[in-house]
Amino acid sequence: MTRTSPEAATQKALVIMAHPAESSLTRTVTSAIVDALQDFDHDAEMVDLAAERFNPVFGPADHAAFNGKAPLPEDVRKEQRRIDQVDHLILIYPVYW
């Protein structure tokens, strides 16, 4: 890998992870990615959906919004605003077999 040149614009990255355990591999990988991005002078923000108690279930309110019958729930709009502000989106989550 080559470092970015001093003239290169700083890239903004949003690193979203979801795992409730503090000692998880998911959290370790997330921290390593954020550290690496920062080492390359990128602006990296880590979002812990479990700590924020984000509800990932596609429930009735989400379904109504999807069908245009209701506005998006505020928690979803908040995450969309975060995503709109970055150049790169990285999702890290466990895969259970």
N, C-alpha and C positions, 0 to 999 in steps of 0.2 A: 504494500500500500504506500501511496505517496501522500505526504501532507499537502493540505491546501495551501496555495500561495497566499501571502499577506494581503494581496489585492482582491482575493476571492471574497464574495459576499458570504456572510455567516448564514448557514442554513439552520432553519428551525425544525426540530424533530419532536414529535409527541410520541412517547413510549408508553403504551397502555398495557397494563398487566392486571390479571385477576387471579389471585390466589390468597386464601385466608391465612395460611401458615407463614409465620415470619422466617422460618428456616427452610423454606421450600427451594427446590432447584429453580423454579420459575422466578422467584425473587432474586436469586443469585445471578441468573442469566440476565435479568432486567438490569440489575446494578452494573454488571460488566458492560452491557451495551451502552448504558448512559455514560459510564466512565470513558469508554472508547470514543463516543461521540464528542464528549467534552475535551478529550485529549487532542482531537482534530479541530478544535475551536468551533464546534457546532453548539448551538443553543438547544440543549436537550431538557425536556420536561418529562418527568415520570408521573404517571397517573396510576394510582392503586384503586381500582374499582371496588375491590372488597372492602378496603378501609373507608371508602366513601359511601359504602352500602348501596351501590348502584344495583338496581333490580334488573337483571338481564332477561326476565321472562316477558315474552310477547303476549301481554295481557289484553283485556277488553279495551282499555283506553288506547293502547298502541294499535290495535286492530281497527278501531274507529278512526283514528288519525290516518292510518294507511289507506282506508277507503274514502277519505275526504269528508268524513261526517263529524269530525271533531278536530280541535287543534292538537298539535304534538304535545305530549306531556313535557313539563318544564325540565325534568332530568335529562330527557333526550335532547331537547333544544340546547341545554348547557353543554353537552358533549359535542354536539354539532358545531357550536361556536368555537370550542377548543380546536376541533379538527380544521375548521376554516382558517385558522391563524397560522398553520404550519406548512412547511414544504414537504415533510416526510412523516408518515404515520407507520409506527411499528407496533404490532400486536403480539403480546407474549402471554401464553396461557398453557395450562397443563393439558395433555392429551391422555386420557385414561383408557386403557385397553380392556 
